[in-house]
Amino acid sequence: MASVPHLTRRQGLAAAASWFGLFDVNRRAQAHSEVFAVEAARLRDAAVAAGDQPYGAVVVLDGRIIGSGRSRVITDRNPDAHAERIAVWDAQRQMGREDLSGAVIVATSIPCAVCQRALSRAGISSMRVGPEGRDHGAPRGANP
């Protein structure tokens, strides 16, 4: 018997709804992510224009951007100033709290292992990456 992949309740409901043609949750989520991916790409371009590495990211909660960041590693001479962490720090400052449970990060590339641990600690529930905002699942919080 073939193994069945583990699905969250939401993923299972979305798959069932899509299967029965009720509505295409995945397509709507994908289109929504693309809007935020455009903003992440704009931040990436701003990083390059400033002489930094080509990375940008936004943190999204309840359909709105609550934090944004571009790579500042070179311009700030700070090896920790990755776009994803800058976006999380901005979101935490904007929200007035460290816990960002339920938020999603939309980034121009897959976050590094250190960034994924930071995302996990902040409560980021999933990562969407690239120009289409493809779902890359939850950030990995454990040490490799």
Residue pairs with C-beta under 8 A, 6 or more apart in sequence:
7 15
13 25
14 25
14 26
14 29
17 23
17 24
17 25
18 24
18 25
18 26
29 135
30 132
30 133
30 134
32 63
32 133
33 106
33 128
33 132
33 133
33 134
33 135
34 131
34 132
34 133
36 58
36 60
36 65
36 106
36 128
36 133
37 106
37 108
37 128
37 130
37 131
37 132
37 133
39 56
39 58
39 65
39 68
39 106
40 56
40 57
40 58
40 83
40 106
40 107
40 108
41 56
41 108
41 131
42 56
43 56
43 57
43 58
43 68
43 69
43 70
43 83
43 108
44 54
44 55
44 56
44 70
44 71
44 83
44 108
45 56
46 56
46 70
47 53
47 54
47 55
47 56
47 70
47 71
47 72
47 83
48 54
50 70
50 75
51 74
51 75
52 70
52 71
52 72
52 73
52 74
52 75
53 71
53 73
53 74
54 71
54 108
55 70
55 71
55 82
55 83
55 84
55 107
55 108
55 109
56 68
56 69
56 70
56 71
56 83
56 107
56 108
57 68
57 69
57 70
57 83
57 84
57 86
57 87
57 105
57 106
57 107
57 108
57 111
58 65
58 67
58 68
58 69
58 87
58 105
58 106
58 107
59 65
59 66
59 67
59 68
59 87
59 88
59 90
59 91
59 100
59 103
59 104
59 105
59 106
59 124
60 66
60 103
60 104
60 105
60 106
61 91
61 95
61 100
61 102
61 103
61 104
62 102
66 91
66 94
66 95
66 100
66 103
67 87
67 88
67 89
67 90
67 91
67 92
67 93
67 94
68 86
68 87
68 90
69 83
69 84
69 85
69 86
69 87
69 88
69 89
69 90
70 83
70 86
71 81
71 82
71 83
71 86
72 78
72 81
72 83
72 86
73 79
73 81
73 82
82 111
82 112
82 114
82 115
83 107
83 108
84 105
84 107
84 111
84 115
84 118
84 119
85 115
85 118
87 105
87 107
88 100
88 105
88 118
88 119
88 122
88 124
91 100
91 103
91 122
92 98
92 100
92 122
98 122
99 122
99 123
100 122
100 123
100 124
101 123
101 125
102 123
102 125
103 122
103 123
103 124
103 125
104 124
104 125
104 126
104 127
104 128
105 111
105 119
105 124
105 126
105 127
105 128
105 139
106 128
106 129
106 133
107 127
107 128
107 129
108 129
108 130
109 129
109 130
110 127
110 129
110 136
111 119
111 127
111 139
113 140
113 144
115 139
116 127
116 139
116 140
116 141
117 139
117 140
117 141
117 142
117 143
119 127
119 139
120 138
120 139
120 140
120 141
121 141
124 138
124 139
125 138
126 135
126 136
126 137
126 138
126 139
127 135
127 136
127 137
127 138
127 139
128 134
128 135
128 136
129 136
